[in-house]
Amino acid sequence: MTEPFDIAVEDLAARLTEAPATPVIDVREPWEYAICALDGSANIPLGELTGRLAEIPRDQPVYVLCHHGGRSAQAVRWLRSQGVAGAINIAGGIDRWAVAVAPGMARY
C-alpha cells in the first residue's frame, strides 16, 4: 500500500501523541531549525539529503518537514524515487504547525 503524499499537521500531531518515536525529518537549514523545530525531529537540510539517504528509515512512514511545505514536498518526491515509499510531506510545514498545533512556537 502506498502512503498518502501529504499529511495535515493536526493528523501528524495525533500520530506523534500515539507514537512519539515516529520519524520526522526536517529539511530546513540549521539556522531555521534553531528558531523552531519539532521535538525529536532530525535536521537533514535538503542540500544534504542525497548524501545522508542511509539515515532515513525505509521500514516505516517517515514524515518530512520544511518551512511551508515546498522543500519537503521536493524531498518526498526524491525519497520516493529512491525507494523510501513511506516518505510523507507535512502539509504547510512548521509554519502551519505553529499556527494550528503549537501557537506559542516561534515563527519566522
Rosetta constraint file for C-alpha pairs under 8 A:
AtomPair CA 2 CA 85 HARMONIC 6.73 0.50
AtomPair CA 2 CA 86 HARMONIC 7.34 0.50
AtomPair CA 3 CA 61 HARMONIC 7.62 0.50
AtomPair CA 3 CA 85 HARMONIC 7.01 0.50
AtomPair CA 3 CA 86 HARMONIC 5.74 0.50
AtomPair CA 3 CA 87 HARMONIC 7.53 0.50
AtomPair CA 3 CA 88 HARMONIC 7.07 0.50
AtomPair CA 4 CA 88 HARMONIC 6.67 0.50
AtomPair CA 5 CA 76 HARMONIC 7.79 0.50
AtomPair CA 5 CA 87 HARMONIC 7.57 0.50
AtomPair CA 5 CA 88 HARMONIC 5.17 0.50
AtomPair CA 5 CA 89 HARMONIC 5.94 0.50
AtomPair CA 6 CA 88 HARMONIC 5.47 0.50
AtomPair CA 6 CA 89 HARMONIC 4.55 0.50
AtomPair CA 6 CA 90 HARMONIC 5.76 0.50
AtomPair CA 6 CA 91 HARMONIC 5.76 0.50
AtomPair CA 7 CA 11 HARMONIC 6.52 0.50
AtomPair CA 7 CA 12 HARMONIC 6.58 0.50
AtomPair CA 7 CA 88 HARMONIC 6.76 0.50
AtomPair CA 7 CA 89 HARMONIC 6.22 0.50
AtomPair CA 7 CA 90 HARMONIC 5.19 0.50
AtomPair CA 7 CA 91 HARMONIC 5.82 0.50
AtomPair CA 8 CA 12 HARMONIC 6.34 0.50
AtomPair CA 8 CA 90 HARMONIC 6.20 0.50
AtomPair CA 8 CA 91 HARMONIC 5.43 0.50
AtomPair CA 8 CA 92 HARMONIC 7.68 0.50
AtomPair CA 9 CA 13 HARMONIC 6.05 0.50
AtomPair CA 9 CA 90 HARMONIC 6.36 0.50
AtomPair CA 9 CA 91 HARMONIC 6.67 0.50
AtomPair CA 9 CA 92 HARMONIC 7.52 0.50
AtomPair CA 9 CA 93 HARMONIC 7.78 0.50
AtomPair CA 9 CA 96 HARMONIC 7.00 0.50
AtomPair CA 9 CA 97 HARMONIC 5.68 0.50
AtomPair CA 9 CA 100 HARMONIC 7.39 0.50
AtomPair CA 9 CA 101 HARMONIC 7.20 0.50
AtomPair CA 10 CA 14 HARMONIC 6.47 0.50
AtomPair CA 10 CA 97 HARMONIC 7.81 0.50
AtomPair CA 10 CA 100 HARMONIC 7.08 0.50
AtomPair CA 10 CA 101 HARMONIC 6.56 0.50
AtomPair CA 11 CA 15 HARMONIC 6.39 0.50
AtomPair CA 12 CA 16 HARMONIC 6.10 0.50
AtomPair CA 12 CA 90 HARMONIC 7.80 0.50
AtomPair CA 13 CA 17 HARMONIC 6.26 0.50
AtomPair CA 13 CA 101 HARMONIC 7.23 0.50
AtomPair CA 14 CA 18 HARMONIC 6.45 0.50
AtomPair CA 15 CA 19 HARMONIC 5.88 0.50
AtomPair CA 15 CA 20 HARMONIC 7.64 0.50
AtomPair CA 15 CA 22 HARMONIC 7.76 0.50
AtomPair CA 16 CA 20 HARMONIC 4.60 0.50
AtomPair CA 16 CA 21 HARMONIC 7.34 0.50
AtomPair CA 16 CA 22 HARMONIC 6.30 0.50
AtomPair CA 21 CA 40 HARMONIC 7.57 0.50
AtomPair CA 22 CA 61 HARMONIC 7.79 0.50
AtomPair CA 22 CA 62 HARMONIC 7.28 0.50
AtomPair CA 23 CA 40 HARMONIC 7.92 0.50
AtomPair CA 23 CA 41 HARMONIC 6.79 0.50
AtomPair CA 23 CA 42 HARMONIC 7.86 0.50
AtomPair CA 23 CA 57 HARMONIC 7.88 0.50
AtomPair CA 23 CA 61 HARMONIC 7.46 0.50
AtomPair CA 23 CA 62 HARMONIC 5.25 0.50
AtomPair CA 23 CA 63 HARMONIC 6.29 0.50
AtomPair CA 24 CA 40 HARMONIC 7.41 0.50
AtomPair CA 24 CA 41 HARMONIC 4.80 0.50
AtomPair CA 24 CA 42 HARMONIC 6.31 0.50
AtomPair CA 24 CA 62 HARMONIC 5.94 0.50
AtomPair CA 24 CA 63 HARMONIC 4.67 0.50
AtomPair CA 24 CA 64 HARMONIC 5.75 0.50
AtomPair CA 24 CA 65 HARMONIC 7.13 0.50
AtomPair CA 25 CA 41 HARMONIC 5.69 0.50
AtomPair CA 25 CA 42 HARMONIC 4.93 0.50
AtomPair CA 25 CA 43 HARMONIC 6.05 0.50
AtomPair CA 25 CA 44 HARMONIC 6.50 0.50
AtomPair CA 25 CA 62 HARMONIC 7.20 0.50
AtomPair CA 25 CA 63 HARMONIC 6.13 0.50
AtomPair CA 25 CA 64 HARMONIC 4.80 0.50
AtomPair CA 25 CA 65 HARMONIC 6.10 0.50
AtomPair CA 26 CA 33 HARMONIC 7.72 0.50
AtomPair CA 26 CA 37 HARMONIC 7.98 0.50
AtomPair CA 26 CA 41 HARMONIC 6.38 0.50
AtomPair CA 26 CA 42 HARMONIC 5.85 0.50
AtomPair CA 26 CA 43 HARMONIC 4.76 0.50
AtomPair CA 26 CA 44 HARMONIC 5.95 0.50
AtomPair CA 26 CA 45 HARMONIC 6.95 0.50
AtomPair CA 26 CA 64 HARMONIC 5.86 0.50
AtomPair CA 26 CA 65 HARMONIC 4.64 0.50
AtomPair CA 26 CA 66 HARMONIC 5.77 0.50
AtomPair CA 26 CA 72 HARMONIC 7.84 0.50
AtomPair CA 27 CA 43 HARMONIC 6.07 0.50
AtomPair CA 27 CA 44 HARMONIC 5.08 0.50
AtomPair CA 27 CA 45 HARMONIC 4.09 0.50
AtomPair CA 27 CA 46 HARMONIC 4.78 0.50
AtomPair CA 27 CA 49 HARMONIC 7.84 0.50
AtomPair CA 27 CA 64 HARMONIC 7.10 0.50
AtomPair CA 27 CA 65 HARMONIC 6.12 0.50
AtomPair CA 27 CA 66 HARMONIC 5.49 0.50
AtomPair CA 27 CA 71 HARMONIC 7.10 0.50
AtomPair CA 27 CA 72 HARMONIC 6.42 0.50
AtomPair CA 27 CA 75 HARMONIC 7.73 0.50
AtomPair CA 28 CA 32 HARMONIC 6.07 0.50
AtomPair CA 28 CA 33 HARMONIC 6.29 0.50
AtomPair CA 28 CA 43 HARMONIC 7.08 0.50
AtomPair CA 28 CA 44 HARMONIC 7.29 0.50
AtomPair CA 28 CA 45 HARMONIC 5.05 0.50
AtomPair CA 28 CA 46 HARMONIC 6.59 0.50
AtomPair CA 28 CA 65 HARMONIC 7.63 0.50
AtomPair CA 28 CA 66 HARMONIC 5.21 0.50
AtomPair CA 28 CA 67 HARMONIC 6.85 0.50
AtomPair CA 28 CA 71 HARMONIC 7.85 0.50
AtomPair CA 29 CA 33 HARMONIC 6.31 0.50
AtomPair CA 29 CA 43 HARMONIC 7.86 0.50
AtomPair CA 29 CA 44 HARMONIC 7.95 0.50
AtomPair CA 29 CA 45 HARMONIC 5.19 0.50
AtomPair CA 29 CA 46 HARMONIC 7.68 0.50
AtomPair CA 30 CA 34 HARMONIC 6.11 0.50
AtomPair CA 30 CA 43 HARMONIC 7.13 0.50
AtomPair CA 30 CA 45 HARMONIC 7.20 0.50
AtomPair CA 31 CA 35 HARMONIC 6.78 0.50
AtomPair CA 32 CA 36 HARMONIC 6.90 0.50
AtomPair CA 33 CA 37 HARMONIC 5.47 0.50
AtomPair CA 33 CA 43 HARMONIC 7.08 0.50
AtomPair CA 35 CA 106 HARMONIC 6.59 0.50
AtomPair CA 35 CA 107 HARMONIC 7.54 0.50
AtomPair CA 35 CA 108 HARMONIC 7.84 0.50
AtomPair CA 36 CA 94 HARMONIC 7.87 0.50
AtomPair CA 36 CA 105 HARMONIC 6.74 0.50
AtomPair CA 36 CA 106 HARMONIC 5.85 0.50
AtomPair CA 36 CA 107 HARMONIC 7.16 0.50
AtomPair CA 37 CA 41 HARMONIC 7.17 0.50
AtomPair CA 37 CA 94 HARMONIC 7.28 0.50
AtomPair CA 38 CA 94 HARMONIC 7.95 0.50
AtomPair CA 44 CA 48 HARMONIC 6.30 0.50
AtomPair CA 44 CA 49 HARMONIC 6.18 0.50
AtomPair CA 44 CA 52 HARMONIC 7.60 0.50
AtomPair CA 45 CA 49 HARMONIC 6.37 0.50
AtomPair CA 46 CA 71 HARMONIC 7.09 0.50
AtomPair CA 46 CA 72 HARMONIC 7.95 0.50
AtomPair CA 46 CA 75 HARMONIC 6.78 0.50
AtomPair CA 48 CA 52 HARMONIC 6.28 0.50
AtomPair CA 49 CA 53 HARMONIC 5.93 0.50
AtomPair CA 49 CA 75 HARMONIC 7.84 0.50
AtomPair CA 52 CA 56 HARMONIC 7.56 0.50
AtomPair CA 56 CA 62 HARMONIC 7.71 0.50
AtomPair CA 56 CA 84 HARMONIC 7.95 0.50
AtomPair CA 57 CA 62 HARMONIC 7.00 0.50
AtomPair CA 57 CA 84 HARMONIC 7.72 0.50
AtomPair CA 58 CA 62 HARMONIC 7.99 0.50
AtomPair CA 58 CA 83 HARMONIC 7.74 0.50
AtomPair CA 58 CA 84 HARMONIC 5.37 0.50
AtomPair CA 58 CA 85 HARMONIC 7.31 0.50
AtomPair CA 58 CA 86 HARMONIC 6.88 0.50
AtomPair CA 59 CA 86 HARMONIC 7.66 0.50
AtomPair CA 60 CA 86 HARMONIC 5.99 0.50
AtomPair CA 61 CA 85 HARMONIC 7.92 0.50
AtomPair CA 61 CA 86 HARMONIC 4.20 0.50
AtomPair CA 61 CA 87 HARMONIC 5.91 0.50
AtomPair CA 61 CA 88 HARMONIC 7.01 0.50
AtomPair CA 62 CA 86 HARMONIC 5.71 0.50
AtomPair CA 62 CA 87 HARMONIC 4.79 0.50
AtomPair CA 62 CA 88 HARMONIC 6.06 0.50
AtomPair CA 63 CA 87 HARMONIC 5.93 0.50
AtomPair CA 63 CA 88 HARMONIC 4.84 0.50
AtomPair CA 63 CA 89 HARMONIC 5.94 0.50
AtomPair CA 63 CA 90 HARMONIC 6.37 0.50
AtomPair CA 64 CA 72 HARMONIC 5.50 0.50
AtomPair CA 64 CA 73 HARMONIC 7.81 0.50
AtomPair CA 64 CA 75 HARMONIC 7.47 0.50
AtomPair CA 64 CA 76 HARMONIC 6.89 0.50
AtomPair CA 64 CA 87 HARMONIC 6.90 0.50
AtomPair CA 64 CA 88 HARMONIC 5.97 0.50
AtomPair CA 64 CA 89 HARMONIC 5.02 0.50
AtomPair CA 64 CA 90 HARMONIC 5.82 0.50
AtomPair CA 65 CA 69 HARMONIC 6.66 0.50
AtomPair CA 65 CA 71 HARMONIC 7.98 0.50
AtomPair CA 65 CA 72 HARMONIC 5.25 0.50
AtomPair CA 65 CA 89 HARMONIC 6.51 0.50
AtomPair CA 65 CA 90 HARMONIC 5.40 0.50
AtomPair CA 65 CA 93 HARMONIC 5.43 0.50
AtomPair CA 65 CA 94 HARMONIC 6.75 0.50
AtomPair CA 66 CA 70 HARMONIC 7.24 0.50
AtomPair CA 66 CA 71 HARMONIC 6.02 0.50
AtomPair CA 66 CA 72 HARMONIC 5.30 0.50
AtomPair CA 66 CA 90 HARMONIC 7.92 0.50
AtomPair CA 66 CA 93 HARMONIC 5.06 0.50
AtomPair CA 66 CA 94 HARMONIC 6.17 0.50
AtomPair CA 67 CA 71 HARMONIC 7.88 0.50
AtomPair CA 67 CA 92 HARMONIC 7.41 0.50
AtomPair CA 67 CA 93 HARMONIC 4.83 0.50
AtomPair CA 67 CA 94 HARMONIC 5.11 0.50
AtomPair CA 67 CA 95 HARMONIC 5.81 0.50
AtomPair CA 68 CA 91 HARMONIC 7.35 0.50
AtomPair CA 68 CA 92 HARMONIC 4.57 0.50
AtomPair CA 68 CA 93 HARMONIC 4.21 0.50
AtomPair CA 68 CA 94 HARMONIC 6.50 0.50
AtomPair CA 68 CA 95 HARMONIC 5.98 0.50
AtomPair CA 68 CA 96 HARMONIC 7.10 0.50
AtomPair CA 69 CA 73 HARMONIC 5.94 0.50
AtomPair CA 69 CA 89 HARMONIC 7.09 0.50
AtomPair CA 69 CA 90 HARMONIC 6.49 0.50
AtomPair CA 69 CA 91 HARMONIC 5.43 0.50
AtomPair CA 69 CA 92 HARMONIC 4.92 0.50
AtomPair CA 69 CA 93 HARMONIC 4.72 0.50
AtomPair CA 70 CA 74 HARMONIC 6.38 0.50
AtomPair CA 71 CA 75 HARMONIC 6.13 0.50
AtomPair CA 72 CA 76 HARMONIC 6.05 0.50
AtomPair CA 72 CA 89 HARMONIC 5.84 0.50
AtomPair CA 72 CA 90 HARMONIC 7.31 0.50
AtomPair CA 72 CA 93 HARMONIC 7.89 0.50
AtomPair CA 73 CA 77 HARMONIC 6.25 0.50
AtomPair CA 73 CA 89 HARMONIC 5.47 0.50
AtomPair CA 74 CA 78 HARMONIC 6.33 0.50
AtomPair CA 75 CA 79 HARMONIC 5.96 0.50
AtomPair CA 76 CA 80 HARMONIC 6.00 0.50
AtomPair CA 76 CA 87 HARMONIC 5.50 0.50
AtomPair CA 76 CA 88 HARMONIC 6.17 0.50
AtomPair CA 76 CA 89 HARMONIC 6.12 0.50
AtomPair CA 77 CA 81 HARMONIC 6.29 0.50
AtomPair CA 78 CA 82 HARMONIC 6.37 0.50
AtomPair CA 79 CA 83 HARMONIC 6.52 0.50
AtomPair CA 79 CA 84 HARMONIC 5.23 0.50
AtomPair CA 79 CA 85 HARMONIC 7.50 0.50
AtomPair CA 79 CA 87 HARMONIC 6.53 0.50
AtomPair CA 80 CA 84 HARMONIC 4.68 0.50
AtomPair CA 80 CA 85 HARMONIC 5.01 0.50
AtomPair CA 80 CA 86 HARMONIC 7.50 0.50
AtomPair CA 80 CA 87 HARMONIC 6.39 0.50
AtomPair CA 91 CA 96 HARMONIC 7.75 0.50
AtomPair CA 92 CA 96 HARMONIC 4.84 0.50
AtomPair CA 92 CA 97 HARMONIC 7.37 0.50
AtomPair CA 93 CA 97 HARMONIC 6.39 0.50
AtomPair CA 94 CA 98 HARMONIC 6.08 0.50
AtomPair CA 95 CA 99 HARMONIC 6.44 0.50
AtomPair CA 95 CA 107 HARMONIC 6.44 0.50
AtomPair CA 95 CA 108 HARMONIC 7.88 0.50
AtomPair CA 96 CA 100 HARMONIC 5.95 0.50
AtomPair CA 96 CA 101 HARMONIC 7.87 0.50
AtomPair CA 97 CA 101 HARMONIC 5.14 0.50
AtomPair CA 97 CA 102 HARMONIC 6.21 0.50
AtomPair CA 98 CA 102 HARMONIC 4.62 0.50
AtomPair CA 98 CA 103 HARMONIC 5.12 0.50
AtomPair CA 98 CA 104 HARMONIC 7.09 0.50
AtomPair CA 98 CA 105 HARMONIC 5.38 0.50
AtomPair CA 98 CA 106 HARMONIC 7.32 0.50
AtomPair CA 98 CA 107 HARMONIC 6.96 0.50
AtomPair CA 99 CA 103 HARMONIC 5.21 0.50
